[in-house]
Amino acid sequence: MAHASEKRTQLRGLYVYQRMAMETACKKVGIPRSTANRWKQEAADKGDDWDTVRAAVALGDDNFSTLSKKLLEDYLVQHQATMDQLRDSKDMSARDRADTLASMSDSFNKTMASFKRLSPELNKQAIQLDVLQRLVTFAQGRYPQHLTAMVELLEPFGEELAKVK
């Protein structure tokens, strides 16, 4: 299916300059992900690596602390999207849900440990989030039947923690 070059340019702009997730950019432009992947590969074959340009744009004029915050934000957005999918999944067993949460908890803890070293002002928030992740891990092991309720509770509580300065 042929798409106008304007769509390709719009997609590249959303992905590279607005740092939008590829899936989200595809939806906004109205093209399938497979088409976006093909366009991205065709551009790379011609020397226009969208990911390299995206990283360079991210570095731009920002200092390292700001970049660290952006990277952490990107990770947290993806983490939250996965949590949303996990919460909305109706056909996942409690054991599969617990395994997924454990894996996410490990990834989260490693990410937060890295950012704690990179950005000390995020340390307080990292500790708050670490406590929440430890609570989830504890509940997974002892009370897996309550994980759905826990996810519903933790999301708004996390928003409250974010207000603490």
N, C-alpha and C positions, 0 to 999 in steps of 0.2 A: 504494500500500500504506500503510495507516494505521499509525502508530506511536504508542505511548502518550506523553503529554506528559512522563512521567518520563524517557523516553529522550532527548527533546529537551533537557531540563534537564541530564541527565547528560552529554550530548555538549557542551553549552555549558560546563559546569564543567570538563570535561577539557581542552577547547580553550583557554578563557579563563584559568582559574585555575591549572590544572596545566601550562599551556603545552605541551600535547601536540600533536604534528603532527596536522592534521585527519584524514589517512589512518589514523593509528594510533588516534585517538579513535573513528573510525568502526568500525574492527575491534573495539575493546574494547566498544563499545555494541552492535555487531551490526547496523549499518545500512549501506546502500550510500552511497558518496560523493555520488552525485547527490541523495539525500534530504538529506544534511547541507548541501549547497550550497543547496538550496531553502529549508531551515529558516533558514539563515544570512541569505539574501536576504530572506525574509519578516520576520525580526527587524529587519534593517536598514531595511526599508520602514516599520516601525513605530517607528523611532528607536533601536533597540538594535543598534548596530554592534559586533559581536563583536570585530573587529580593534582598534577604538578602545579598548574596555574592556580587551582583552588587553594593549595597550600601556600603558595607565594602571596596570594591576595590576603589570606588569613594573617600572614606575617606582617605584610604591609607596613604601616607606621606604628602599629601597636607595640607596646613593650611586652616583655615576656610574661609579666603577671596577667595582663589582659588576655594574652593568648592562652595562658593556662586556664583562665576562667572560661574562655570560649570552648576549649577542649572539654573541660569538665561539664559545661552546659550541654554540649553535643552528646556526651556519654549519658548524662542524666535523662535527656530527652528520649534517647533510645531505650534506656532502662525503663522509663515510665511507659513507653509504648509497649514494651514487652510485658510489663506488669498488667497493663490494660488488656492485652490479648489473653493473658493468663486468667485474669479475673472473668473475662467474658466467655471463655471457653466452657462449653457445656458438656463436652464429651471427653474431658480429661479426667483420669482417675485421680484419687487423692494421692496415691503414691507417685504418679507421674508429676503431679503438681508440686509435691514436696521435693522431688528430685530437681525439677526445674528451678524452684526457689533456692535450693541449696547451691546450685551452680551459679545462679545469679548473685547470690550472697557472696560467694567466693570471688567472683569477678568484681563485684562492687567493692569489697574490702581491699583488693589489690589496687584498684583504680584510686580509691580514696587515699591509700597509703602513699601512692606516688604523688598525688596532688598535695598532700599534706607537706611533703618535702619541698615541692615546687612553689607553693603559695601558702605561707604561714597564716595569713589572715583567714584562710579557709579552714584552719585547723579546728576551730570551735564547731563549725558546721559539720566537719568530718567526724568529730567525736559523736555528735548528735545522731548522725546517720549510722555510724558504726553500732551504736546502742540499739537502734531500730533493727539493723540487720541481725544482730545477735539475738534479739527477741524473736525474730522470724525463725532463725535457725533452731532456737530452743523449742518453739511451738511446733516446728516440723517434726522434731524428734519425739516430743511427748504428747502433742495434741493435734495431729494432722487433720482430724475431723473439723477443726475450727479455723483452718487456714483461709477459707473464703471470707468468713467474718473478719478475720484479722486484716486481710487486704482492704476490705471496706473501711475498717477503722483507721488503718495506718495512713491512707492517702490524705484524708483531711487533717490528721494529726501532724503529718509532715508539713502541711501548709502552715500550721500554727507554729511549728518549730522554726520555719523560715522567717517568721516575723521577729524572732528573738535576735537582738543585736549583741 
